[in-house]
């Protein structure tokens, strides 16, 4: 199955972008890590089509695009269930599927999760900047959002070894957190309340951070010298609104860092959408 496979975007959906495992080692220059929000799902999708883990995938958020294929190849979907259909029939997730010229992939309503990952077997012809294909939120170094008419070109490879099937991850909306550098600003009651209430994701959330509707007011507001932050850090704004930093987060921040989500739960964080509820547990 060697050759060229083109993917033409006929309808862009809400937000679809090419992502990989991110841009590591550049934070000292103020460059965010970026990459797929749910790295586990992206890696599993690539394994299904025989790609190495660092190969790009298409990340789709809540409302998926309409994609038409030219050429033959293999694809796989992992992550949020956005009701995928191939040529009008339900498409299996977490399994390798073969596509051919004229096939059309489209999506319906979001059944669970927030972000789905489409892997396509082969080498992607996409721009690389500082070792990654992932776009910067505010940059123009690599193209960002998939738009109508966008074309992805993939050189398919014959004989690649692939994983036949992966088990969907159970949906467990609980995030384990460690105490952050400024956690001492919370009193005992506030720390206890933090894990006893259900938190709701605000609509003012994106890849840079998830804002929560929860309020947590400090007894004595504190200004913090701008310090290093990274994905998973929970900052507390002056208004008392917590923000969990996402994969496109800035590299420094001036709000108190009250907690840090354990790295194993960042994939769970990636699948939370506005209105979703979850709980924290101190580690």
Buried (B, 14 or more C-beta within 10 A) or exposed (E): BEEBBBBBBBBBBBBBBBBBBBBEEBBEEEBBBBBBBBBBBBBBBBBBBBBEEBBBBBBBBBBBBBBBBBBBBBBBBBBBBBBBBBEEEEBEBBBBBEBEEEBBBBBEEBEEBBBBBBBBBBBBEBEBBBEBBBBBEEEEBBBBEBEEEBEBBBBBBEEBEBBEEBEBBEEEBEBBBEBBBBBEBBEEEBBEEBEEEEBBBBEEBEBBBBBBBBEBEBEEEEEBEEBEBBBBBBBBEEEEBBBBBBBBBBBEBEBBBBBBBEEEBBBBBBBBBBEBEBEBEEE
